[in-house]
Amino acid sequence: QVQLVESGGGLVQAGGSLRLSCAASRTIGSINAMGWHRQAPGKQRELVAAITPGGATNYADSVKGRFTISRDNAKNTMYLQLNSLTPEDTAVYYCSADRSFGAVVRGEAYYWGQGTQVTVSS
């Protein structure tokens, strides 16, 4: 079993930055992909970004050029750097992990964290 714990969320003004972390409970080397999704009130959960063990990435169009996903397999941790935040980025951000990169991208990953709230004020 893998447990995922997100941290780093909070309240930030528009234009500001945050760095989210997702710590895995055991080595993530055997997990093919990890990703970040978000869900805003009244909206469906959507992909933010995903990353393979080798570092290949996939971003939602809405965050390209502003957010950066990365991972440190030695620390069993994945990160999401959020820059140039807007109120539209307000959501609960969830990390996920699965052997299938496609499953992570589709939001069908087997492992999920509990989420961390990101609130961007205007």
N, C-alpha and C positions, 0 to 999 in steps of 0.2 A: 504494500500500500504506500501511496505517496500522499503526503499532506502538503498543501500549499498555503502559505500565509502572506497576505499582502500588507504593505505598510507604506507610509509616505503621503497619504492623502491629507487634505486639509482645505482651508479657505484661502483663496488668493485673489488679488485684484486682476482685472483684465490686463493682458500684456505680460503678466508674471509667469513664473516657471515653478514646476514641481518635479520631483523625481520619485517615482514609485518603485518599490522593490517587491519581489515575490520570492520568498525563501521556500525551498523544497525540503522535505523531511529526510530524504535520502538522496543518493547520487542520482542526478538527472541525466547521466551519460547514457542510460539505457532508454531514455525517453526521447523519441525522435523530434518532437517539436513542442514549443511552448508559445503562448500567446496572451494577448490582452484583449478583452472585450469590455464594453461599457453599456450601461442601461440607464437612460434618463427617465424621470417620472412620466408615465403615460406612453412610453415608447418601447419598441422591441429592443432586445439586446443586439448589439452590433459589434462586428470585428473592428478593433483599432489597429492591431499589428500582430504579426506572428513571426517566429524565427525558428530555423532548423538548428540542429546541434553544430553544424558547420558555419552558421552565421548568415545564411540566406534569409532574406526578409520579405515580408508582404505587408503593405500599409493600405488602410482605407484612404480614399482620395481626399477626404476631409481633413486628414492629419498629415499628409505628405508635406515634407519641408518644415514641419513644426515639431513633430514627435519623433523620437528615436528609440528603437527597441534594441536591447543588447542582452547578453548573457555571460555569466562567468561560471563555467561548468565546475571549476575547482572549488568554488564557493557554493555550489548548488543554488545559485540565485540568478534571477532574471530581473531586468530593469526596464523602466519606461521613462525617458526624459521628455517632459512636456514643456514646450516653450510657446511663447506668444499665445497664451491661453485666452479664450473668449468665453462669454457666458454660455454659449452653445456646447462647450466642453463639459459643463456640469453634469455629473452622472456618478453612479457607483461603478468603479473599475474592478474587473475580475481578472485574475490570471488563471490560465488553464494549461494542461499538459496532456499529451497523448503520444502514442507511438506513430500515429498518422498525422502528417502535416495537414493533409486535406481535412481531417476531422477537426483539427484546431481552427482552421480557417472557416469552416462551416459552422463553428459553434457547437460541435458535437463531441468535444473532447471528453475523455473519461474522468479526468481529475479537474476539480475546480476549487478555488479558494473562496473565502467568505465575502470578499469584496472590501474595497476601501473607498470612502466618499471623497470626491473632488468637487468643490464648489467654487465657481468663479464669479466674482461680483463685478458689476459694471461700473 
